[in-house]
Amino acid sequence: MPNSRTEAARTELLPTIIEQLARDEPDTLWGEYPPSTRTLDEGYKQLSYKQFANAVNGVANQIETTLGKRDTGEPLAFLAANDPRVAANMQLLHDLNCSVLMTTDMQFAPVRDLLSERESLTAIELRPLDELLNEPQPEYSFSKKLSGVESQTAFAVHTSGSTGFPKPMRISHEYISRAAQNIGLAPPKGFEMLNSLAGNNRNVLLLPLGHPAGVHFGVFNPFFNNTTVILPLPGIPPTGEALLEILKHTTADWATMAPLTLEGISKDEKLLDEISQRLKMLLFSGGSLPKVFGDVIATKIKLTSLLGSSESGPIPTMYPLEYNFGRDWNYIQIHPALGAKFEDSAGGVAELVWERSPETEPYQTVFTIYPDLQVFRTKDLFTSHIELANTWTHASRSDDVIVFLHGEKINPIAYESNISKHPDVSTALMFGHQRFEPGLLIQPVESKHPLTAVEKSQFIQHIWPNVEYANSLSPGYAQISQSHILFTDGDMPILRTLKGSIRRAEILKQYAAKIASVYDDVDSMWTPAANKSKEMETTERIENLIQNSVVDVAKWKAEEFDKDINFFNHGMDSLQVLRLVRVLRAKSSIRSIEPSTIYLHPTVALLTTALQELASDIESSVKAKKPIQLRSRQETLDQYTKEIDAVQPAVENTPPETGEQATVVLTGSTGSIGSYILRALLEDSRVGHIYCLNRSSDSNNLQEQRNKSLDSTLPTTFPKEKVTFLKSDLSDSKTLGLPEDIYTTIREKVTLIIHNAWRVDFNIPLQSFSDQLAGVVSLSSLSVRSSCQAAFVFLSSISAVMDFDDTHQGRPKVIPESVITDISAAAPAGYAESKYIAERLLARAAENLKLRNVSILRLGQISGPAKSDGRWNVADWVPSLVLGSKALGVLPSSLQNNVDGEDIASIDWLPIDTVAGVIAEIGLEAATNSIRHGLAVYNVLNPQKTFPNGMDRETQKLRIGDPESCDLIIR
């Protein structure tokens, strides 16, 4: 609530406020401190505001006596003896170009070193603390007001260094004034402020006073919230044991500390019990506390946190009056006066963003530091409470997220927490940026001496249950293998910031060479033996080898997996493919096994045949494989053609009246192109209603989230009278996986089907697209049996006819706008083959079932939008190539001709918003017109072939990579 102190901060500066406190409340305590620097046996001394103001006068007079009266605004550095943060403070002194150093001890070694290195540095040894506090000092004249000096620096601190070395942060007088107003904010009805829980009482402060969080709890909160600060011994580690020792010598209501301190307390049940009996609340700040540790503490004592950062300052948070701290200790609500916004980001998290406005700026400290900005993105990521509105928990920093070489991402914090929960693990750090799989850096609790190879193996087995548990909660691509565990060196421990969080970037840089060796060692470890393996002697042994290896790598139950189950339909991912290749190479002694071997032979039976061929040195070139591949295509086509022929048309149906509004079925609306098609349909007056069929049961929310992250111009609200989102299984030929009544309604109303949903994976074989091909049959059945015989638009791919052989010699290849019956026309990849077969099936349906209007649109490379600020889906190959090449500093050698030759300008990518408009236009023209045109094929091309100048500049900065070195990186 507002008080006289916070109101004073609207116009006065800190020195004046301290004088007012000394005059109005002379005996009120600012804090307590131990008189000894080595032991608490002498108890605590009290420090009143009268003494505080006396010391301020003494120091101000001493500075002026030594330096003379100055009005330059130059920074004065302070370096206390016994300060564990010497390195960071020295860097801060250098960064701010300080010419004056204040210290409590001229014999302090860093002070002596500084004076010898920098002759121009003036040093002031402050008078002893007892003298400053207890001997009357002349009052120093100070009359400045806030008005006119708002932007001037009051003091400077350094940032924590979570993402690099600490940097100076200048705190202005206006920053302090706004922080004070935040402390004085009144809660909305039905809420209480964190500042109410942390005010008018006693607080043990275990955070460093030189850090922004320490400044808040050591300066702002006592001055403006009437809290008495209890300080620990200087220079001691801020542990739970240190807290308990303090509580044995004085009393307190609550304590403030870094998450690391709480982590240690949670692991000692007796220590937690004793602390809980002496305090009402524990509060942490400076980082996230892993849930596994916080849950333990919250069962014994109220636990909560102060949200904030160097830039954002201490953020005022609040709780409902009946808040369940035991369950929701890690959640907060930000006071609405600050106007906090949480913008959706990838991976189900949202970034905290500050936007400037006249209403919120008086409470936003960040814009005193960045006065030219209108928006500040904090890089802090949050997840929302599943029940409580506007309630959030801190997930991580965007800097923490690991992006693997295959484009998947992982937030490592939860994984690391589950490993660190082991009593013998001090710290765990996941790595793997721009690698194909992750690894783990472990610092044991006892880490003074390097572990031998045997000790490392024993330690891994010792903590392996924790690793297995963490793996069970993680996606396949983010699971750790024993081969990818690395240990810290005794002389290179995992560094932490002042607030206890891991200095991730610095550690990864220090261990870069050792991390690289982990991946190199793994590759050499799986090198095939020179002799022929006994496992390859019979077909039965090969099948057993493959089945056991697959079950082991994919962690499947052997009894639920047989030799005819498709690996990828059963859930195998790309990382498991890589691991399976390694295992099979080693056990079969066949070096030529590649990931493509698995993708092309995705069952035990098929892979057995493939390994037998490789073991017999049978020619495995593309030419040798092609007859087998073509036979597989033909067999698949024949299978689904029979299903098309078995579809029974409706007894009668009537074409729609010309001009009648269309009822559209759109599959895959939540995908990139689906989102833009949905927008094009919503904006067209010819559309009456849209049924969006997706695999997700919550596709409405998913559509909103993805549209927000893709493009600000995409719709995020969908009126129920206009759009219906439905969970669907297109492979269900009877009802598309819909309730019968809903399917019947759609069949009676639909006039246009736009089939966009398709599995986009260029590695998996044709057999893995069975559900997609079954979906073509199901939707053909819906079209032919619908009351209006709905028009059908299918999004095919240019890859479906990529290998078409034009017989006109000497002329450029021309792909006709018709369905090609040559089975070899498709590119040799499962995705292309499936699209080709889908075209053939629709041609068959148009002919045999007399479908009224079928349109096949062959699309090439789709780019980002042309008419908005939307982004190109980073999972697509072009963005992935650019980002990967930029990160590596090289381009693949296969692009050599494209960089040096004329092809560099021959790019005809299709903007996604333009393509969506074309699709909607072709579909709606057919759906709202009673004219039958039968089958039509369109090769959708961009007539303008260009090369974007922006990418040209970027690629010119890169060199062409050596194929062998690039292969190592990719592997």
KAHU-V736296 format. One record per residue. RES is the residue in one small letter. PHI is phi in whole degrees, -180 to 180 (* if undefined). D_FIRST is the distance of its C-alpha to the first C-alpha in Angstrom with 2 decimals. Layout:
BEGIN
RES	PHI	D_FIRST
RES	PHI	D_FIRST
END
This chain:
BEGIN
m	*	0.00
p	-59	3.82
n	-141	6.38
s	-61	10.14
r	-73	10.75
t	-69	9.04
e	-66	10.51
a	-62	13.73
a	-69	14.01
r	-69	14.70
t	-128	18.01
e	-105	18.77
l	-98	20.16
l	-55	19.61
p	-56	22.63
t	-68	21.43
i	-64	17.94
i	-64	19.90
e	-62	22.20
q	-64	19.51
l	-63	18.13
a	-64	21.80
r	-79	22.48
d	-88	19.57
e	-135	19.07
p	-60	22.46
d	-95	22.74
t	-64	19.34
l	-84	20.31
w	-77	19.56
g	-172	21.82
e	-132	25.16
y	-144	28.19
p	-77	31.76
p	-66	34.30
s	-95	36.88
t	-93	36.82
r	-121	39.08
t	-147	38.19
l	-98	35.56
d	-63	38.25
e	-86	37.23
g	77	33.75
y	-125	30.58
k	-106	29.90
q	-92	26.67
l	-129	25.27
s	-89	23.30
y	-68	21.60
k	-63	24.75
q	-68	26.88
f	-58	24.74
a	-65	25.13
n	-63	28.79
a	-67	29.41
v	-60	27.90
n	-62	30.31
g	-63	33.14
v	-67	32.79
a	-61	32.41
n	-66	35.51
q	-65	37.44
i	-63	36.83
e	-67	37.93
t	-65	40.93
t	-77	42.03
l	-101	41.48
g	86	41.67
k	-77	39.23
r	-127	38.36
d	-135	36.32
t	-91	37.20
g	74	33.85
e	-70	35.74
p	-77	33.93
l	-109	34.42
a	-93	34.74
f	-125	33.74
l	-131	35.65
a	-88	35.18
a	-66	38.03
n	66	37.74
d	-86	35.37
p	-72	36.28
r	-102	35.11
v	-57	37.98
a	-61	39.40
a	-67	36.20
n	-65	35.42
m	-65	39.00
q	-65	38.73
l	-63	35.56
l	-60	37.44
h	-69	40.30
d	-64	38.27
l	-91	36.54
n	56	39.90
c	-73	38.65
s	-109	41.32
v	-127	39.60
l	-120	38.76
m	-104	36.91
t	-149	37.55
t	-94	37.59
d	-153	41.17
m	-69	43.97
q	-89	46.05
f	-62	43.65
a	-52	45.99
p	-60	43.90
v	-67	43.54
r	-60	47.30
d	-63	47.97
l	-63	45.73
l	-66	47.42
s	-76	50.83
e	-81	50.04
r	-123	48.33
e	-65	50.21
s	-78	48.05
l	-78	44.93
t	-96	43.86
a	-109	42.47
i	-124	40.45
e	-90	40.36
l	-68	37.32
r	-66	38.00
p	-56	37.47
l	-61	33.97
d	-59	34.95
e	-66	36.41
l	-65	33.36
l	-80	31.05
n	-110	33.35
e	-93	35.79
p	-55	34.54
q	-112	34.23
p	-59	34.83
e	-67	31.69
y	-86	31.64
s	-75	31.32
f	-143	28.53
s	-130	27.60
k	-67	26.51
k	-112	23.58
l	-62	21.81
s	-60	23.91
g	99	27.17
v	-124	26.38
e	-52	23.74
s	-89	26.18
q	-74	27.62
t	-74	27.24
a	-88	25.09
f	-160	26.39
a	-127	28.00
v	-124	27.70
h	-116	29.87
t	-68	29.20
s	-71	29.95
g	88	33.42
s	-59	33.21
t	-113	35.50
g	156	37.51
f	-72	37.47
p	-55	34.14
k	-119	33.60
p	-70	31.87
m	-131	28.49
r	-86	27.59
i	-104	23.96
s	-90	23.54
h	-63	21.42
e	-68	19.88
y	-56	19.06
i	-63	17.09
s	-61	15.25
r	-68	14.35
a	-61	13.36
a	-66	10.91
q	-64	9.43
n	-65	9.34
i	-63	7.45
g	-89	4.56
l	-64	5.34
a	-83	4.59
p	-76	7.60
p	-63	10.93
k	-59	12.70
g	89	14.28
f	-127	12.13
e	-128	9.88
m	-86	8.48
l	-56	10.84
n	-63	8.36
s	-72	7.77
l	-69	11.56
a	-108	12.06
g	-130	10.16
n	59	11.66
n	-155	14.97
r	-120	18.09
n	-130	18.97
v	-81	22.54
l	-105	22.64
l	-104	25.77
l	-94	25.06
p	-66	26.96
l	-67	25.14
g	-86	27.03
h	-96	25.66
p	-50	22.57
a	-67	20.88
g	-67	21.96
v	-62	20.59
h	-62	17.08
f	-79	17.26
g	-98	19.43
v	-125	17.91
f	-62	14.59
n	-65	12.84
p	-64	14.47
f	-65	13.96
f	-105	10.31
n	-131	9.07
n	57	11.80
t	-104	14.05
t	-91	17.79
v	-94	19.98
i	-112	23.37
l	-97	25.96
p	-83	29.14
l	-62	32.60
p	-70	33.19
g	83	35.22
i	-91	35.22
p	-63	34.59
p	-82	31.12
t	-100	32.63
g	-64	31.80
e	-64	34.50
a	-64	32.86
l	-63	29.54
l	-62	31.51
e	-63	33.35
i	-61	30.17
l	-69	28.99
k	-80	32.39
h	-114	31.81
t	-157	28.18
t	-108	25.39
a	-155	22.20
d	-96	19.66
w	-156	19.71
a	-139	21.50
t	-116	21.19
m	-158	24.41
a	-83	26.37
p	-56	27.80
l	-62	31.23
t	-64	30.29
l	-65	29.13
e	-59	32.34
g	-66	34.36
i	-62	32.55
s	-65	33.19
k	-90	36.89
d	-125	37.21
e	-61	36.76
k	-65	37.31
l	-63	34.81
l	-62	32.14
d	-62	32.91
e	-67	32.64
i	-67	29.31
s	-63	27.92
q	-76	29.05
r	-106	27.16
l	-128	23.75
k	-97	21.19
m	-157	20.23
l	-117	21.74
l	-129	19.95
f	-119	22.06
s	-154	21.75
g	100	24.40
g	168	26.35
s	-91	27.13
l	-97	28.17
p	-54	31.28
k	-60	30.90
v	-62	33.94
f	-87	32.25
g	-63	28.75
d	-61	30.31
v	-65	32.07
i	-68	29.01
a	-66	26.81
t	-76	29.46
k	-111	28.81
i	-156	25.13
k	-61	21.76
l	-130	21.89
t	-156	19.56
s	-141	19.13
l	-102	17.13
l	-88	18.58
g	175	19.46
s	-157	22.46
s	-58	23.76
e	-81	23.62
s	-80	20.54
g	71	18.42
p	-71	15.74
i	-93	14.84
p	-70	11.46
t	-119	12.79
m	-147	12.13
y	-139	14.53
p	-60	15.95
l	-60	15.51
e	-103	19.21
y	-69	19.31
n	-94	22.55
f	-67	21.76
g	-62	25.43
r	-93	26.70
d	-114	24.12
w	-58	22.71
n	-94	23.64
y	-106	21.83
i	-143	18.47
q	-122	16.85
i	-89	15.40
h	-57	12.56
p	-62	14.80
a	-62	13.50
l	-84	15.59
g	64	18.72
a	-64	20.09
k	-122	23.71
f	-115	25.85
e	-97	29.50
d	-57	32.29
s	-129	34.42
a	-66	37.61
g	82	37.71
g	75	35.13
v	-117	32.09
a	-133	29.72
e	-94	28.59
l	-75	25.04
v	-129	25.46
w	-104	23.31
e	-116	24.61
r	-76	23.90
s	-157	23.07
p	-59	21.82
e	-77	18.83
t	-99	17.72
e	-59	19.05
p	-59	16.19
y	-113	14.39
q	-102	17.72
t	-69	18.84
v	-60	22.19
f	-83	23.64
t	-81	23.37
i	-89	25.81
y	-121	27.90
p	-67	27.81
d	-90	30.95
l	-88	29.74
q	-104	28.56
v	-136	28.10
f	-126	27.31
r	-95	28.59
t	-78	26.98
k	70	29.95
d	-89	27.59
l	-107	28.96
f	-131	27.27
t	-121	28.62
s	-88	27.02
h	-71	26.62
i	-74	29.67
e	-118	27.86
l	-91	24.14
a	-70	23.51
n	57	21.58
t	-118	21.49
w	-134	23.14
t	-125	24.62
h	-71	25.80
a	-97	29.59
s	-179	30.83
r	-98	31.30
s	-63	33.93
d	-67	35.71
d	-76	36.28
v	-64	38.28
i	-96	42.02
v	-108	44.40
f	-81	47.86
l	-63	51.13
h	-86	51.61
g	95	48.33
e	-72	46.36
k	-129	42.94
i	-145	41.08
n	-90	37.64
p	-80	38.81
i	-60	35.63
a	-63	36.25
y	-63	39.94
e	-60	39.32
s	-64	36.91
n	-66	39.60
i	-77	42.07
s	-65	39.79
k	-65	39.27
h	-65	42.82
p	-63	42.82
d	-97	45.41
v	-105	43.62
s	-78	41.29
t	-150	40.42
a	-129	41.76
l	-137	41.72
m	-85	43.28
f	-131	45.38
g	143	47.61
h	-59	46.48
q	61	49.47
r	-111	51.47
f	-85	52.85
e	-147	51.26
p	-87	48.53
g	-135	48.92
l	-137	46.91
l	-101	46.50
i	-113	46.11
q	-113	45.24
p	-66	46.43
v	-59	44.71
e	-95	47.96
s	-129	48.61
k	-74	50.30
h	-117	53.74
p	-62	54.89
l	-80	55.77
t	-75	59.39
a	-60	60.30
v	-66	60.96
e	-65	57.64
k	-62	55.78
s	-62	57.57
q	-66	56.82
f	-67	53.13
i	-60	52.93
q	-64	54.58
h	-65	52.22
i	-97	49.05
w	-60	50.73
p	-57	49.27
n	-67	45.77
v	-66	47.14
e	-62	48.83
y	-65	45.66
a	-63	43.70
n	-63	46.65
s	-66	46.59
l	-96	43.06
s	-115	43.97
p	-64	46.13
g	-54	49.71
y	-70	49.42
a	-114	46.66
q	-91	48.42
i	-95	49.59
s	-98	53.23
q	-60	54.43
s	-69	56.28
h	-111	53.07
i	-105	51.36
l	-122	51.22
f	-112	50.31
t	-72	48.71
d	-85	50.86
g	-60	50.18
d	-93	49.84
m	-139	47.61
p	-70	44.65
i	-71	41.85
l	-79	39.42
r	-126	35.69
t	-80	32.87
l	-58	30.65
k	-89	28.15
g	98	31.06
s	-82	31.89
i	-71	35.53
r	-86	36.82
r	-58	38.71
a	-61	40.40
e	-69	41.72
i	-66	43.07
l	-62	44.80
k	-68	46.42
q	-63	47.63
y	-99	49.09
a	-56	50.46
a	-66	54.10
k	-69	53.77
i	-65	52.00
a	-60	54.83
s	-68	57.36
v	-60	55.82
y	-69	56.67
d	-65	60.08
d	-65	60.89
v	-64	60.06
d	-62	62.49
s	-71	65.24
m	-63	64.61
w	-100	65.63
t	-66	68.75
p	-63	71.66
a	-71	74.40
a	-75	77.77
n	-88	79.76
k	-68	79.82
s	-78	77.53
k	-67	79.11
e	-66	76.29
m	-103	78.05
e	-77	81.47
t	-135	81.27
t	-60	79.38
e	-63	78.03
r	-66	76.70
i	-65	75.04
e	-61	73.36
n	-65	72.13
l	-60	70.89
i	-66	68.92
q	-62	67.56
n	-65	66.44
s	-67	64.88
v	-64	62.99
v	-60	61.71
d	-69	60.63
v	-69	58.90
a	-88	57.18
k	60	56.40
w	-97	58.16
k	-81	59.98
a	-59	63.70
e	-72	64.73
e	-100	62.67
f	-135	64.19
d	-123	67.78
k	-73	69.83
d	-104	69.54
i	-79	65.74
n	-73	64.27
f	-55	61.91
f	-81	59.53
n	-68	59.48
h	-89	58.58
g	111	55.56
m	-67	56.87
d	-112	54.85
s	-66	55.90
l	-69	54.75
q	-66	56.81
v	-61	59.73
l	-60	59.53
r	-67	59.46
l	-65	62.32
v	-58	64.37
r	-61	63.93
v	-64	64.97
l	-67	67.96
r	-58	69.15
a	-68	69.21
k	-82	70.77
s	-98	73.28
s	65	74.24
i	-106	73.96
r	-73	72.29
s	-82	72.43
i	-69	69.88
e	-126	67.08
p	-53	63.97
s	-62	66.08
t	-60	68.50
i	-72	65.83
y	-62	64.59
l	-82	68.15
h	-134	69.12
p	-88	66.11
t	-134	67.87
v	-61	69.67
a	-64	72.99
l	-66	72.58
l	-70	71.25
t	-60	74.16
t	-61	76.62
a	-63	74.81
l	-68	74.87
q	-63	78.52
e	-65	79.30
l	-65	77.39
a	-67	79.09
s	-91	82.46
d	58	81.77
i	-71	82.09
e	-57	81.26
s	-117	77.63
s	-71	77.41
v	-57	76.00
k	-62	79.58
a	-71	80.37
k	-80	77.24
k	-61	77.63
p	-58	80.29
i	-65	78.14
q	-65	75.10
l	-66	77.07
r	-64	78.45
s	-63	74.94
r	-60	73.92
q	-64	76.92
e	-63	76.40
t	-66	72.78
l	-60	73.85
d	-61	76.63
q	-60	74.27
y	-81	71.79
t	-63	74.58
k	-61	75.95
e	-70	72.60
i	-63	72.53
d	-66	76.07
a	-85	75.10
v	-69	72.53
q	-100	73.78
p	-66	73.20
a	-66	72.22
v	-59	75.20
e	-155	74.24
n	-147	71.41
t	-120	71.03
p	-60	69.80
p	-67	66.80
e	-69	67.57
t	-60	67.23
g	92	63.93
e	-69	62.32
q	-64	58.69
a	-87	58.44
t	-108	56.82
v	-112	56.01
v	-104	55.65
l	-117	53.87
t	-96	53.86
g	69	51.44
s	-71	48.90
t	-84	46.12
g	-74	48.19
s	-60	48.13
i	-71	51.03
g	-61	50.23
s	-64	46.87
y	-76	48.67
i	-63	51.45
l	-59	48.93
r	-63	47.43
a	-60	50.95
l	-69	51.80
l	-64	48.67
e	-84	49.43
d	-99	53.05
s	-68	53.94
r	-78	56.88
v	-98	54.61
g	-92	53.82
h	-151	52.13
i	-128	51.45
y	-102	51.60
c	-99	49.97
l	-101	51.57
n	-136	49.81
r	-76	49.93
s	-75	46.20
s	-81	45.05
d	-124	41.75
s	-70	43.31
n	-63	41.19
n	-65	37.97
l	-61	40.06
q	-62	41.44
e	-60	38.01
q	-63	36.83
r	-69	40.10
n	-64	40.30
k	-61	36.86
s	-79	37.98
l	-81	41.48
d	-163	41.15
s	-67	38.53
t	-90	41.30
l	-76	42.02
p	-69	40.80
t	-123	37.88
t	-125	38.16
f	-133	41.42
p	-57	42.24
k	-64	43.92
e	-75	46.68
k	-112	47.53
v	-134	46.92
t	-124	47.39
f	-98	46.51
l	-135	48.75
k	-79	49.32
s	-140	52.97
d	-121	55.75
l	-66	58.29
s	-76	60.91
d	-80	61.23
s	-72	64.27
k	-85	63.96
t	-136	60.47
l	60	58.56
g	75	56.48
l	-100	55.16
p	-56	55.49
e	-58	58.91
d	-68	57.68
i	-70	55.39
y	-61	58.22
t	-63	60.61
t	-61	58.28
i	-63	57.98
r	-61	61.74
e	-77	62.41
k	-107	60.06
v	-63	59.92
t	-121	61.83
l	-148	60.57
i	-114	59.77
i	-112	58.22
h	-98	58.53
n	-109	56.19
a	-64	55.06
w	-160	56.93
r	-74	56.38
v	-101	56.05
d	-151	57.38
f	-88	60.35
n	-97	61.18
i	-78	61.95
p	-81	65.45
l	-56	66.74
q	-59	66.77
s	-81	62.96
f	-104	62.73
s	-62	64.34
d	-65	61.30
q	-67	61.10
l	-69	64.81
a	-63	64.59
g	-64	61.83
v	-63	64.30
v	-64	66.73
s	-62	64.13
l	-72	62.95
s	-62	66.58
s	-65	67.20
l	-61	64.27
s	-64	65.64
v	-72	69.20
r	-98	68.31
s	-73	65.73
s	-61	66.78
c	-106	66.84
q	44	67.85
a	-57	64.70
a	-63	65.04
f	-126	64.13
v	-115	62.54
f	-118	62.48
l	-91	60.81
s	-95	63.32
s	-136	63.50
i	-63	65.97
s	-67	66.35
a	-65	68.16
v	-129	71.14
m	-63	70.58
d	-97	73.91
f	-60	75.95
d	-102	79.31
d	-76	80.61
t	-82	84.40
h	-80	84.90
q	-65	85.79
g	78	84.85
r	-119	82.20
p	-58	78.38
k	-62	77.07
v	-122	76.26
i	-95	74.35
p	-70	75.46
e	-87	73.11
s	-157	74.59
v	-74	74.19
i	-94	76.19
t	-90	78.34
d	-69	79.05
i	-63	77.14
s	-89	76.85
a	-70	74.84
a	-76	71.41
a	-63	69.89
p	-78	70.29
a	-147	66.76
g	-55	65.54
y	-60	63.07
a	-64	65.82
e	-62	68.34
s	-66	66.07
k	-67	65.50
y	-61	69.28
i	-65	70.07
a	-61	67.51
e	-60	69.35
r	-64	72.63
l	-65	71.29
l	-69	70.03
a	-63	73.38
r	-65	75.08
a	-65	72.84
a	-63	73.50
e	-82	77.23
n	-82	77.79
l	-96	75.07
k	59	75.55
l	-60	71.88
r	-68	71.54
n	-140	69.35
v	-123	68.28
s	-120	66.72
i	-108	66.33
l	-111	64.23
r	-88	64.79
l	-105	61.79
g	-96	61.76
q	-70	58.84
i	-94	55.66
s	-105	53.26
g	-68	49.77
p	-71	49.32
a	-98	51.00
k	-115	49.00
s	-153	45.35
d	-92	42.99
g	-64	43.44
r	-109	44.48
w	-73	47.66
n	-55	47.22
v	-68	47.11
a	-78	49.06
d	-68	52.10
w	-69	54.80
v	-67	54.56
p	-58	50.85
s	-63	51.38
l	-64	54.44
v	-64	52.73
l	-65	49.65
g	-65	51.85
s	-66	54.33
k	-66	51.67
a	-67	50.17
l	-86	53.66
g	80	54.97
v	-140	58.09
l	-105	59.49
p	-58	61.74
s	-65	65.37
s	-66	66.21
l	-93	64.57
q	-54	67.03
n	-66	69.09
n	-71	66.11
v	-87	64.79
d	-95	68.12
g	-103	70.02
e	-74	69.91
d	-64	68.00
i	-58	64.79
a	-97	64.75
s	-97	65.79
i	-114	62.49
d	-127	62.23
w	-60	58.92
l	-107	57.66
p	-60	54.17
i	-63	52.41
d	-72	51.34
t	-67	54.90
v	-61	56.46
a	-60	54.18
g	-64	55.36
v	-63	58.98
i	-61	58.57
a	-63	57.04
e	-65	59.70
i	-63	62.62
g	-66	61.31
l	-71	60.52
e	-63	63.83
a	-74	65.64
a	-75	63.51
t	-103	63.78
n	-125	67.46
s	-77	70.21
i	-76	72.50
r	-89	73.28
h	-121	73.54
g	71	73.63
l	-94	72.56
a	-136	71.16
v	-119	70.02
y	-125	67.95
n	-90	67.52
v	-82	64.22
l	-123	64.53
n	-96	62.77
p	-68	65.51
q	-96	63.70
k	-98	64.24
t	-140	62.02
f	-126	60.20
p	-59	56.60
n	-61	56.51
g	-60	53.12
m	-70	54.56
d	-58	57.71
r	-65	55.83
e	-67	54.03
t	-69	57.25
q	-68	59.11
k	-79	56.77
l	-100	57.80
r	-105	61.08
i	-79	63.21
g	-80	62.68
d	-69	65.52
p	-56	66.23
e	-70	66.48
s	-67	63.25
c	-65	61.44
d	-64	62.95
l	-64	61.51
i	-65	58.04
i	-68	58.29
r	-70	59.77
END
